[in-house]
């Protein structure tokens, strides 16, 4: 079971309604169909200079913050208007200023109950935001520090996609599990790994 989500520099589309139609350059329409049985804490970020999902986005309907607002209301059941928050990471390597948002009430979210979207002024479509989002999510969602693993197994340094053996012991063996949605950038896991037998 997934206990937390981290989504960096992505659009927000309901997979049951459909994804963007690149041939006809239009968004799918229809009421949201996604109804998760478990609503988990979320951290997400995008930059205003992201040519795909920033401001303005490459296509109408791609703007990340607006899509997060719809996801928050339609899927998570959050109420009220988005408000600025000091929660979440504000120290991204790109960009000049970060505004993070949440909703006054998102009663169905499990655990830490967090639902935070950060908008970074000047940040482009760059996966480096996950290097900030993932460790902060582990700390805020689960009260654990995370280790970012470099290719070859060393902690710290330039982050690369680790080979599959870095998932051993399996993530299910860890007390907290986190899923991120930007393929091939980073893997985070609790710094306190289970002792091997």
MDTraj code that builds the backbone (N, CA, C; nanometers):
import mdtraj as md
import numpy as np

residues = "UNK UNK UNK UNK UNK UNK UNK UNK UNK UNK UNK UNK UNK UNK UNK UNK UNK UNK UNK UNK UNK UNK UNK UNK UNK UNK UNK UNK UNK UNK UNK UNK UNK UNK UNK UNK UNK UNK UNK UNK UNK UNK UNK UNK UNK UNK UNK UNK UNK UNK UNK UNK UNK UNK UNK UNK UNK UNK UNK UNK UNK UNK UNK UNK UNK UNK UNK UNK UNK UNK UNK UNK UNK UNK UNK UNK UNK UNK UNK UNK UNK UNK UNK UNK UNK UNK UNK UNK UNK UNK UNK UNK UNK UNK UNK UNK UNK UNK UNK UNK UNK UNK UNK UNK UNK UNK UNK UNK UNK UNK UNK UNK UNK UNK UNK UNK UNK UNK UNK UNK UNK UNK UNK UNK UNK UNK UNK UNK UNK UNK UNK UNK UNK UNK UNK UNK UNK UNK UNK UNK UNK UNK UNK UNK UNK UNK UNK UNK UNK UNK UNK UNK UNK UNK UNK UNK UNK UNK UNK UNK UNK UNK UNK UNK UNK UNK UNK UNK UNK UNK UNK UNK UNK UNK UNK UNK UNK UNK UNK UNK UNK UNK UNK UNK UNK UNK UNK UNK UNK UNK UNK UNK UNK UNK UNK UNK UNK".split()
xyz = np.array([
    [0.0851, -0.1172, 0.0000],
    [0.0000, 0.0000, 0.0000],
    [0.0895, 0.1233, 0.0000],
    [0.0491, 0.2239, -0.0693],
    [0.1226, 0.3497, -0.0788],
    [0.0858, 0.4370, 0.0404],
    [0.1869, 0.4944, 0.1054],
    [0.1644, 0.5780, 0.2231],
    [0.1899, 0.7256, 0.1993],
    [0.2390, 0.7628, 0.0821],
    [0.2646, 0.9025, 0.0516],
    [0.2978, 0.9191, -0.0951],
    [0.2689, 1.0366, -0.1496],
    [0.2983, 1.0656, -0.2894],
    [0.3851, 1.1898, -0.3014],
    [0.4810, 1.1845, -0.3930],
    [0.5622, 1.2998, -0.4300],
    [0.5557, 1.3078, -0.5819],
    [0.5085, 1.4210, -0.6326],
    [0.4932, 1.4371, -0.7770],
    [0.5665, 1.5637, -0.8177],
    [0.6648, 1.5482, -0.9059],
    [0.7423, 1.6626, -0.9510],
    [0.7216, 1.6886, -1.0983],
    [0.7017, 1.8145, -1.1319],
    [0.6931, 1.8655, -1.2687],
    [0.6074, 1.7778, -1.3598],
    [0.4838, 1.7566, -1.3201],
    [0.3922, 1.6749, -1.3983],
    [0.2572, 1.7430, -1.4127],
    [0.1847, 1.7042, -1.5173],
    [0.0462, 1.7473, -1.5336],
    [-0.0413, 1.6552, -1.4493],
    [-0.1624, 1.6925, -1.4308],
    [-0.2558, 1.6149, -1.3486],
    [-0.3743, 1.5758, -1.4345],
    [-0.3789, 1.4504, -1.4755],
    [-0.4913, 1.4005, -1.5536],
    [-0.5445, 1.2753, -1.4867],
    [-0.6755, 1.2589, -1.4879],
    [-0.7388, 1.1398, -1.4337],
    [-0.7186, 1.0270, -1.5348],
    [-0.6478, 0.9207, -1.4983],
    [-0.6199, 0.8146, -1.5965],
    [-0.7461, 0.7462, -1.6483],
    [-0.8544, 0.7517, -1.5722],
    [-0.9782, 0.6891, -1.6162],
    [-1.0511, 0.7752, -1.7194],
    [-1.0337, 0.9074, -1.7133],
    [-1.0952, 0.9973, -1.8105],
    [-1.0102, 0.9999, -1.9370],
    [-0.8788, 0.9952, -1.9205],
    [-0.7876, 0.9922, -2.0338],
    [-0.6808, 1.0988, -2.0235],
    [-0.5784, 1.0831, -2.1043],
    [-0.4673, 1.1765, -2.1068],
    [-0.4840, 1.2739, -2.2228],
    [-0.3931, 1.3652, -2.2326],
    [-0.3987, 1.4672, -2.3363],
    [-0.3933, 1.4043, -2.4752],
    [-0.4757, 1.4528, -2.5642],
    [-0.4804, 1.4083, -2.7035],
    [-0.3863, 1.4987, -2.7835],
    [-0.2647, 1.4494, -2.8089],
    [-0.1650, 1.5303, -2.8780],
    [-0.1966, 1.5480, -3.0265],
    [-0.2718, 1.4576, -3.0849],
    [-0.3069, 1.4684, -3.2260],
    [-0.4001, 1.5880, -3.2479],
    [-0.5015, 1.5999, -3.1610],
    [-0.5996, 1.7073, -3.1752],
    [-0.5756, 1.8230, -3.0781],
    [-0.4688, 1.8125, -3.0003],
    [-0.4302, 1.9145, -2.9020],
    [-0.5461, 1.9555, -2.8119],
    [-0.6003, 1.8572, -2.7403],
    [-0.7090, 1.8870, -2.6474],
    [-0.7038, 1.7939, -2.5264],
    [-0.7561, 1.8469, -2.4178],
    [-0.7668, 1.7700, -2.2931],
    [-0.8886, 1.6801, -2.2997],
    [-0.8830, 1.5665, -2.2316],
    [-1.0027, 1.4846, -2.2230],
    [-1.1053, 1.5545, -2.1346],
    [-1.2297, 1.5280, -2.1592],
    [-1.3344, 1.5889, -2.0787],
    [-1.4149, 1.4805, -2.0088],
    [-1.4854, 1.5191, -1.9075],
    [-1.5688, 1.4267, -1.8330],
    [-1.5443, 1.4406, -1.6851],
    [-1.6385, 1.3941, -1.6046],
    [-1.6215, 1.4041, -1.4603],
    [-1.5098, 1.3121, -1.4122],
    [-1.4416, 1.3492, -1.3033],
    [-1.3341, 1.2634, -1.2530],
    [-1.3884, 1.1266, -1.2131],
    [-1.3103, 1.0250, -1.2426],
    [-1.3492, 0.8876, -1.2110],
    [-1.2630, 0.8270, -1.1011],
    [-1.1452, 0.8846, -1.0792],
    [-1.0529, 0.8315, -0.9794],
    [-1.1114, 0.8512, -0.8401],
    [-1.1287, 0.7429, -0.7661],
    [-1.1811, 0.7485, -0.6304],
    [-1.0970, 0.6565, -0.5424],
    [-0.9804, 0.7037, -0.4995],
    [-0.8917, 0.6166, -0.4212],
    [-0.9549, 0.5763, -0.2881],
    [-0.9320, 0.4521, -0.2500],
    [-0.9827, 0.4042, -0.1212],
    [-0.9019, 0.4625, -0.0062],
    [-0.7760, 0.4934, -0.0343],
    [-0.6869, 0.5514, 0.0670],
    [-0.6289, 0.6794, 0.0090],
    [-0.6538, 0.7916, 0.0756],
    [-0.6001, 0.9209, 0.0331],
    [-0.4788, 0.9513, 0.1193],
    [-0.3637, 0.9642, 0.0555],
    [-0.2365, 0.9747, 0.1270],
    [-0.1781, 1.1154, 0.1171],
    [-0.0836, 1.1503, 0.2071],
    [-0.0184, 1.2813, 0.2009],
    [0.0500, 1.3025, 0.0655],
    [0.0563, 1.4288, 0.0236],
    [0.1108, 1.4636, -0.1068],
    [0.1974, 1.5878, -0.0973],
    [0.3147, 1.5819, -0.1620],
    [0.3964, 1.6996, -0.1898],
    [0.4174, 1.7033, -0.3407],
    [0.4054, 1.8214, -0.3983],
    [0.4284, 1.8372, -0.5408],
    [0.4888, 1.9747, -0.5662],
    [0.5592, 1.9872, -0.6774],
    [0.6192, 2.1165, -0.7136],
    [0.6311, 2.1272, -0.8643],
    [0.6245, 2.2503, -0.9109],
    [0.6527, 2.2800, -1.0501],
    [0.7018, 2.4239, -1.0577],
    [0.7637, 2.4575, -1.1692],
    [0.8174, 2.5916, -1.1866],
    [0.7353, 2.6745, -1.2820],
    [0.7358, 2.8044, -1.2594],
    [0.6627, 2.8949, -1.3484],
    [0.7241, 2.8968, -1.4877],
    [0.8532, 2.8641, -1.5000],
    [0.9204, 2.8636, -1.6296],
    [0.9219, 2.7257, -1.6951],
    [0.8490, 2.6304, -1.6400],
    [0.8368, 2.4985, -1.7012],
    [0.7599, 2.5160, -1.8326],
    [0.8227, 2.4858, -1.9475],
    [0.7547, 2.5104, -2.0751],
    [0.6344, 2.4189, -2.0987],
    [0.6241, 2.3098, -2.0239],
    [0.5111, 2.2189, -2.0407],
    [0.3957, 2.2530, -1.9474],
    [0.4251, 2.2675, -1.8168],
    [0.3192, 2.2795, -1.7159],
    [0.3222, 2.4094, -1.6375],
    [0.4127, 2.5009, -1.6739],
    [0.4270, 2.6270, -1.6002],
    [0.3254, 2.7313, -1.6444],
    [0.3707, 2.8559, -1.6464],
    [0.2813, 2.9668, -1.6812],
    [0.3436, 3.0514, -1.7916],
    [0.2908, 3.0539, -1.9100],
    [0.1760, 2.9744, -1.9522],
    [0.2209, 2.8335, -1.9884],
    [0.1314, 2.7342, -1.9768],
    [0.1671, 2.5983, -2.0157],
    [0.1691, 2.5836, -2.1675],
    [0.2212, 2.4727, -2.2157],
    [0.2307, 2.4514, -2.3606],
    [0.0936, 2.4351, -2.4256],
    [-0.0035, 2.3822, -2.3520],
    [-0.1399, 2.3666, -2.4011],
    [-0.2357, 2.4110, -2.2916],
    [-0.3500, 2.4660, -2.3278],
    [-0.4492, 2.4999, -2.2257],
    [-0.4855, 2.3750, -2.1444],
    [-0.4931, 2.3923, -2.0132],
    [-0.5284, 2.2809, -1.9259],
    [-0.4102, 2.2047, -1.8697],
    [-0.2879, 2.2443, -1.9051],
    [-0.1691, 2.1747, -1.8553],
    [-0.1121, 2.2380, -1.7293],
    [-0.1592, 2.3525, -1.6869],
    [-0.0978, 2.4262, -1.5761],
    [-0.1095, 2.3468, -1.4466],
    [0.0045, 2.3160, -1.3865],
    [0.0128, 2.2261, -1.2722],
    [-0.0677, 2.2718, -1.1519],
    [-0.0540, 2.3956, -1.1103],
    [-0.1216, 2.4403, -0.9885],
    [-0.2734, 2.4336, -1.0044],
    [-0.3252, 2.4765, -1.1199],
    [-0.4697, 2.4697, -1.1436],
    [-0.5185, 2.3246, -1.1428],
    [-0.4411, 2.2337, -1.2022],
    [-0.4798, 2.0924, -1.2032],
    [-0.4720, 2.0318, -1.0636],
    [-0.3732, 2.0728, -0.9829],
    [-0.3655, 2.0268, -0.8433],
    [-0.4881, 2.0740, -0.7656],
    [-0.5330, 2.1963, -0.7916],
    [-0.6531, 2.2462, -0.7240],
    [-0.7745, 2.1588, -0.7559],
    [-0.7899, 2.1209, -0.8837],
    [-0.9020, 2.0332, -0.9218],
    [-0.8879, 1.8961, -0.8562],
    [-0.7669, 1.8403, -0.8573],
    [-0.7410, 1.7108, -0.7922],
    [-0.7761, 1.7192, -0.6435],
    [-0.7342, 1.8269, -0.5790],
    [-0.7587, 1.8426, -0.4351],
    [-0.9079, 1.8450, -0.4041],
    [-0.9847, 1.9186, -0.4831],
    [-1.1288, 1.9291, -0.4587],
    [-1.2035, 1.8036, -0.5047],
    [-1.1782, 1.7601, -0.6278],
    [-1.2567, 1.6510, -0.6863],
    [-1.2187, 1.5126, -0.6348],
    [-1.0905, 1.4894, -0.6071],
    [-1.0446, 1.3553, -0.5688],
    [-1.0215, 1.3447, -0.4180],
    [-0.9516, 1.4435, -0.3613],
    [-0.9220, 1.4373, -0.2173],
    [-1.0361, 1.4900, -0.1312],
    [-1.1271, 1.5661, -0.1893],
    [-1.2391, 1.6202, -0.1124],
    [-1.2025, 1.7400, -0.0272],
    [-1.0975, 1.8123, -0.0645],
    [-1.0579, 1.9325, 0.0100],
    [-1.1615, 2.0425, -0.0123],
    [-1.1786, 2.1268, 0.0876],
    [-1.2756, 2.2355, 0.0779],
    [-1.2095, 2.3695, 0.1063],
    [-1.2780, 2.4759, 0.0615],
    [-1.2253, 2.6109, 0.0772],
    [-1.1374, 2.6468, -0.0405],
    [-1.0779, 2.7637, -0.0338],
    [-0.9859, 2.8096, -0.1380],
    [-0.8434, 2.7774, -0.0977],
    [-0.7575, 2.7589, -0.1973],
    [-0.6164, 2.7342, -0.1661],
    [-0.5625, 2.8522, -0.0865],
    [-0.4717, 2.8234, 0.0043],
    [-0.4084, 2.9273, 0.0841],
    [-0.2579, 2.9045, 0.0844],
    [-0.1827, 3.0118, 0.1003],
    [-0.0372, 3.0002, 0.1118],
    [-0.0031, 2.9309, 0.2428],
    [0.1041, 2.8530, 0.2411],
    [0.1462, 2.7814, 0.3609],
    [0.2979, 2.7819, 0.3725],
    [0.3457, 2.7767, 0.4952],
    [0.4897, 2.7616, 0.5192],
    [0.5274, 2.6139, 0.5217],
    [0.4280, 2.5248, 0.5199],
    [0.4550, 2.3808, 0.5172],
    [0.5178, 2.3445, 0.3840],
    [0.5885, 2.2362, 0.3813],
    [0.6503, 2.1896, 0.2580],
    [0.7835, 2.2561, 0.2323],
    [0.8570, 2.2049, 0.1341],
    [0.9890, 2.2593, 0.1032],
    [0.9792, 2.3930, 0.0315],
    [1.0705, 2.4818, 0.0640],
    [1.0769, 2.6126, -0.0017],
    [1.2171, 2.6419, -0.0554],
    [1.3056, 2.5442, -0.0549],
    [1.4472, 2.5661, -0.0864],
    [1.4918, 2.4871, -0.2097],
    [1.4305, 2.5155, -0.3231],
    [1.4629, 2.4437, -0.4456],
    [1.5896, 2.4993, -0.5091],
    [1.6703, 2.4132, -0.5767],
    [1.7968, 2.4596, -0.6341],
    [1.7787, 2.5543, -0.7515],
    [1.6658, 2.5475, -0.8182],
    [1.6365, 2.6385, -0.9288],
    [1.5326, 2.7384, -0.8837],
    [1.5271, 2.8508, -0.9494],
    [1.4221, 2.9478, -0.9205],
    [1.4638, 3.0495, -0.8161],
    [1.3793, 3.1518, -0.8020],
    [1.4143, 3.2617, -0.7127],
    [1.3237, 3.2722, -0.5907],
    [1.2017, 3.2219, -0.5994],
    [1.1073, 3.2353, -0.4893],
    [1.0089, 3.1183, -0.4979],
    [0.9677, 3.0667, -0.3839],
    [0.8732, 2.9553, -0.3814],
    [0.7498, 2.9933, -0.3018],
    [0.6332, 2.9670, -0.3617],
    [0.5059, 2.9791, -0.2919],
    [0.4466, 2.8397, -0.2828],
    [0.4132, 2.7961, -0.1621],
    [0.3489, 2.6671, -0.1441],
    [0.2055, 2.6898, -0.1010],
    [0.1175, 2.5995, -0.1443],
    [-0.0252, 2.6133, -0.1192],
    [-0.0818, 2.4867, -0.0575],
    [-0.1894, 2.5034, 0.0156],
    [-0.2657, 2.3919, 0.0711],
    [-0.4111, 2.4357, 0.0774],
    [-0.4962, 2.3523, 0.1321],
    [-0.6374, 2.3855, 0.1506],
    [-0.6683, 2.3846, 0.2990],
    [-0.7666, 2.4660, 0.3434],
    [-0.7981, 2.4718, 0.4861],
    [-0.8473, 2.3389, 0.5416],
    [-0.9094, 2.2567, 0.4572],
    [-0.9619, 2.1302, 0.5062],
    [-0.9505, 2.0225, 0.3995],
    [-0.8779, 1.9169, 0.4324],
    [-0.8678, 1.7961, 0.3491],
    [-0.8826, 1.6780, 0.4453],
    [-1.0023, 1.6557, 0.4974],
    [-1.0207, 1.5626, 0.6083],
    [-0.9934, 1.4159, 0.5780],
    [-0.9945, 1.3747, 0.4524],
    [-0.9784, 1.2329, 0.4230],
    [-0.8353, 1.1857, 0.4078],
    [-0.7360, 1.2750, 0.4153],
    [-0.5970, 1.2360, 0.3921],
    [-0.5426, 1.1664, 0.5163],
    [-0.4803, 1.0520, 0.4970],
    [-0.4272, 0.9716, 0.6068],
    [-0.2965, 1.0298, 0.6607],
    [-0.2490, 0.9712, 0.7679],
    [-0.1180, 1.0043, 0.8240],
    [-0.1034, 1.1504, 0.8585],
    [-0.0018, 1.2137, 0.8022],
    [0.0285, 1.3535, 0.8321],
    [-0.0795, 1.4484, 0.7801],
    [-0.1657, 1.4017, 0.6919],
    [-0.2759, 1.4831, 0.6409],
    [-0.2335, 1.5980, 0.5513],
    [-0.1153, 1.5920, 0.4941],
    [-0.0619, 1.7028, 0.4144],
    [-0.0995, 1.6914, 0.2673],
    [-0.1291, 1.8046, 0.2075],
    [-0.1544, 1.8161, 0.0645],
    [-0.0963, 1.9511, 0.0237],
    [0.0280, 1.9511, -0.0246],
    [0.0993, 2.0766, -0.0503],
    [0.1530, 2.0796, -0.1932],
    [0.1221, 2.1887, -0.2631],
    [0.1747, 2.2153, -0.3971],
    [0.2640, 2.3381, -0.3884],
    [0.3879, 2.3264, -0.4382],
    [0.4804, 2.4392, -0.4374],
    [0.5045, 2.4870, -0.5810],
    [0.4971, 2.6177, -0.5981],
    [0.5190, 2.6822, -0.7274],
    [0.6475, 2.7641, -0.7157],
    [0.7473, 2.7281, -0.7974],
    [0.8798, 2.7887, -0.7874],
    [0.9007, 2.8866, -0.9018],
    [0.9159, 3.0141, -0.8693],
    [0.9355, 3.1183, -0.9693],
    [1.0667, 3.0940, -1.0438],
    [1.0571, 3.0818, -1.1757],
    [1.1759, 3.0671, -1.2592],
    [1.2261, 2.9249, -1.2765],
    [1.1727, 2.8268, -1.2049],
    [1.2192, 2.6889, -1.2215],
    [1.1645, 2.6335, -1.3527],
    [1.2490, 2.5580, -1.4246],
    [1.2105, 2.4995, -1.5530],
    [1.1634, 2.3553, -1.5317],
    [1.1495, 2.2812, -1.6387],
    [1.1086, 2.1402, -1.6332],
    [1.2324, 2.0577, -1.5990],
    [1.2641, 2.0507, -1.4707],
    [1.3897, 1.9930, -1.4230],
    [1.3624, 1.9022, -1.3042],
    [1.4099, 1.7794, -1.3112],
    [1.3872, 1.6812, -1.2052],
    [1.4605, 1.7087, -1.0759],
    [1.5440, 1.8118, -1.0706],
    [1.6180, 1.8402, -0.9470],
    [1.5251, 1.8738, -0.8309],
    [1.4011, 1.9119, -0.8605],
    [1.3073, 1.9420, -0.7524],
    [1.2817, 1.8202, -0.6640],
    [1.2956, 1.7005, -0.7202],
    [1.2737, 1.5794, -0.6408],
    [1.3805, 1.5617, -0.5334],
    [1.4994, 1.6158, -0.5567],
    [1.6042, 1.6101, -0.4551],
    [1.5688, 1.6888, -0.3306],
    [1.4750, 1.7809, -0.3416],
    [1.4246, 1.8576, -0.2278],
    [1.2953, 1.7945, -0.1749],
    [1.2058, 1.7564, -0.2662],
    [1.0754, 1.7028, -0.2271],
    [1.0838, 1.5704, -0.1514],
    [1.1638, 1.4763, -0.2013],
    [1.1665, 1.3423, -0.1416],
    [1.2142, 1.3397, 0.0043],
    [1.3308, 1.3982, 0.0355],
    [1.3727, 1.3949, 0.1761],
    [1.2746, 1.4670, 0.2678],
    [1.2210, 1.5793, 0.2202],
    [1.1267, 1.6537, 0.3031],
    [0.9983, 1.5748, 0.3254],
    [0.9533, 1.5024, 0.2229],
    [0.8335, 1.4195, 0.2365],
    [0.8553, 1.3091, 0.3397],
    [0.9695, 1.2420, 0.3364],
    [0.9953, 1.1383, 0.4365],
    [0.9922, 1.1958, 0.5771],
    [1.0539, 1.3121, 0.5938],
    [1.0567, 1.3745, 0.7273],
    [0.9171, 1.4173, 0.7708],
    [0.8423, 1.4838, 0.6822],
    [0.7122, 1.5377, 0.7201],
    [0.6016, 1.4330, 0.7219],
    [0.6072, 1.3346, 0.6336],
    [0.5026, 1.2330, 0.6298],
    [0.5236, 1.1257, 0.7354],
    [0.6500, 1.0851, 0.7547],
    [0.6784, 0.9673, 0.8367],
    [0.7705, 0.9937, 0.9542],
    [0.8223, 1.1168, 0.9683],
    [0.9142, 1.1466, 1.0777],
    [1.0476, 1.0765, 1.0632],
    [1.0878, 1.0483, 0.9377],
    [1.2133, 0.9779, 0.9121],
    [1.2997, 1.0596, 0.8177],
    [1.4296, 1.0471, 0.8358],
    [1.5202, 1.1082, 0.7393],
    [1.5334, 1.0125, 0.6221],
    [1.5612, 1.0661, 0.5054],
    [1.5775, 0.9841, 0.3856],
    [1.7200, 0.9957, 0.3360],
    [1.7659, 0.8910, 0.2751],
    [1.8966, 0.8920, 0.2111],
    [1.8736, 0.8886, 0.0609],
    [1.9312, 0.9824, -0.0103],
    [1.9237, 0.9804, -0.1558],
    [2.0448, 0.9025, -0.2049],
    [2.0189, 0.8032, -0.2885],
    [2.1225, 0.7084, -0.3271],
    [2.1755, 0.7404, -0.4661],
    [2.3045, 0.7515, -0.4750],
    [2.3715, 0.7776, -0.6020],
    [2.3989, 0.6444, -0.6699],
    [2.4077, 0.6450, -0.8024],
    [2.4424, 0.5225, -0.8740],
    [2.5731, 0.4687, -0.8175],
    [2.5773, 0.3411, -0.7915],
    [2.6936, 0.2802, -0.7287],
    [2.6733, 0.2627, -0.5795],
    [2.5625, 0.3133, -0.5255],
    [2.5276, 0.2871, -0.3869],
    [2.5742, 0.3891, -0.2861],
    [2.6488, 0.4923, -0.3257],
    [2.6947, 0.5912, -0.2296],
    [2.5834, 0.6906, -0.2009],
    [2.5809, 0.7418, -0.0787],
    [2.4807, 0.8425, -0.0447],
    [2.5374, 0.9809, -0.0726],
    [2.4511, 1.0710, -0.1178],
    [2.4939, 1.2072, -0.1479],
    [2.5483, 1.2167, -0.2889],
    [2.6031, 1.3327, -0.3230],
    [2.6624, 1.3502, -0.4551],
    [2.5587, 1.3699, -0.5625],
    [2.6026, 1.3552, -0.6860],
    [2.5116, 1.3713, -0.7997],
    [2.4154, 1.2543, -0.8022],
    [2.2885, 1.2833, -0.8178],
    [2.1863, 1.1800, -0.8095],
    [2.1554, 1.1233, -0.9461],
    [2.1554, 0.9938, -0.9543],
    [2.1253, 0.9234, -1.0787],
    [2.0204, 0.8168, -1.0506],
    [1.9656, 0.7595, -1.1568],
    [1.8729, 0.6488, -1.1368],
    [1.9531, 0.5293, -1.0870],
    [1.9203, 0.4768, -0.9679],
    [1.9960, 0.3633, -0.9170],
    [1.9529, 0.2344, -0.9851],
    [2.0425, 0.1356, -0.9913],
    [2.0041, 0.0065, -1.0466],
    [1.9074, -0.0641, -0.9513],
    [1.8396, -0.1644, -1.0011],
    [1.7386, -0.2366, -0.9235],
    [1.7900, -0.2878, -0.7886],
    [1.9155, -0.3356, -0.7736],
    [1.9578, -0.3858, -0.6422],
    [1.9413, -0.2855, -0.5283],
    [1.9310, -0.1549, -0.5578],
    [1.9103, -0.0577, -0.4513],
    [1.7720, -0.0696, -0.3882],
    [1.6859, -0.1488, -0.4479],
    [1.5546, -0.1706, -0.3891],
    [1.5562, -0.2889, -0.2938],
    [1.6727, -0.3457, -0.2685],
    [1.6850, -0.4561, -0.1727],
    [1.7383, -0.4019, -0.0415],
    [1.6858, -0.4363, 0.0741],
    [1.5668, -0.5187, 0.0857],
    [1.4470, -0.4479, 0.0238],
    [1.3435, -0.5252, -0.0149],
    [1.2301, -0.4637, -0.0837],
    [1.1706, -0.3485, -0.0037],
    [1.1129, -0.2520, -0.0756],
    [1.0511, -0.1387, -0.0078],
    [0.9466, -0.1819, 0.0928],
    [0.8800, -0.2962, 0.0693],
    [0.7792, -0.3430, 0.1631],
    [0.8395, -0.3713, 0.3014],
    [0.9694, -0.3948, 0.3085],
    [1.0339, -0.4219, 0.4366],
    [1.0568, -0.2952, 0.5177],
    [1.0463, -0.1800, 0.4542],
    [1.0673, -0.0541, 0.5235],
    [0.9410, -0.0125, 0.5973],
    [0.9551, 0.0583, 0.7068],
    [0.8365, 0.1014, 0.7814],
    [0.7541, 0.2057, 0.7070],
    [0.8123, 0.2762, 0.6127],
    [0.7379, 0.3764, 0.5366],
    [0.7670, 0.3574, 0.3894],
    [0.6663, 0.3768, 0.3080],
    [0.6829, 0.3632, 0.1640],
    [0.6409, 0.4939, 0.0986],
    [0.7123, 0.5319, -0.0042],
    [0.6835, 0.6567, -0.0730],
    [0.6934, 0.6322, -0.2219],
    [0.6025, 0.6892, -0.2967],
    [0.6036, 0.6744, -0.4410],
    [0.6232, 0.8114, -0.5028],
    [0.7032, 0.8200, -0.6083],
    [0.7226, 0.9465, -0.6762],
    [0.6851, 0.9274, -0.8214],
    [0.6508, 1.0365, -0.8865],
    [0.6011, 1.0263, -1.0237],
    [0.6853, 1.1078, -1.1200],
    [0.8104, 1.0750, -1.1327],
    [0.8928, 1.1295, -1.2394],
    [0.9965, 1.0236, -1.2685],
    [0.9755, 0.9449, -1.3730],
    [1.0573, 0.8264, -1.3952],
    [1.2060, 0.8567, -1.4096],
    [1.2843, 0.7719, -1.3468],
    [1.4267, 0.7711, -1.3700],
    [1.5095, 0.8754, -1.3010],
    [1.4576, 0.9466, -1.2030],
    [1.5378, 1.0496, -1.1400],
    [1.5991, 1.0044, -1.0079],
    [1.5190, 0.9801, -0.9089],
    [1.5710, 0.9528, -0.7760],
    [1.4981, 0.8383, -0.7090],
    [1.5642, 0.7749, -0.6142],
    [1.4995, 0.6793, -0.5243],
    [1.5303, 0.7266, -0.3846],
    [1.4313, 0.7318, -0.3000],
    [1.4548, 0.7668, -0.1604],
    [1.4089, 0.6509, -0.0746],
    [1.4765, 0.6304, 0.0341],
    [1.4380, 0.5257, 0.1279],
    [1.4795, 0.5708, 0.2658],
    [1.4179, 0.5147, 0.3708],
    [1.4550, 0.5595, 0.5048],
    [1.6047, 0.5393, 0.5299],
    [1.6630, 0.6357, 0.5982],
    [1.8061, 0.6268, 0.6281],
    [1.8343, 0.5101, 0.7222],
    [1.7399, 0.4758, 0.8060],
    [1.7547, 0.3632, 0.8970],
    [1.7043, 0.2376, 0.8274],
    [1.7893, 0.1725, 0.7528],
    [1.7485, 0.0535, 0.6794],
    [1.7432, -0.0666, 0.7730],
    [1.6532, -0.1625, 0.7455],
    [1.6495, -0.2832, 0.8265],
    [1.7833, -0.3554, 0.8195],
    [1.8237, -0.4172, 0.9287],
    [1.9494, -0.4936, 0.9292],
    [1.9311, -0.6200, 0.8487],
    [2.0314, -0.6505, 0.7683],
    [2.0233, -0.7724, 0.6885],
    [2.0559, -0.8922, 0.7738],
    [1.9874, -1.0025, 0.7453],
    [2.0076, -1.1261, 0.8230],
    [2.1381, -1.1929, 0.7867],
])
top = md.Topology()
chain = top.add_chain()
for i, resn in enumerate(residues, 1):
    res = top.add_residue(resn, chain, resSeq=i)
    for name in ("N", "CA", "C"):
        top.add_atom(name, md.element.get_by_symbol(name[0]), res)
traj = md.Trajectory(xyz[None], top)
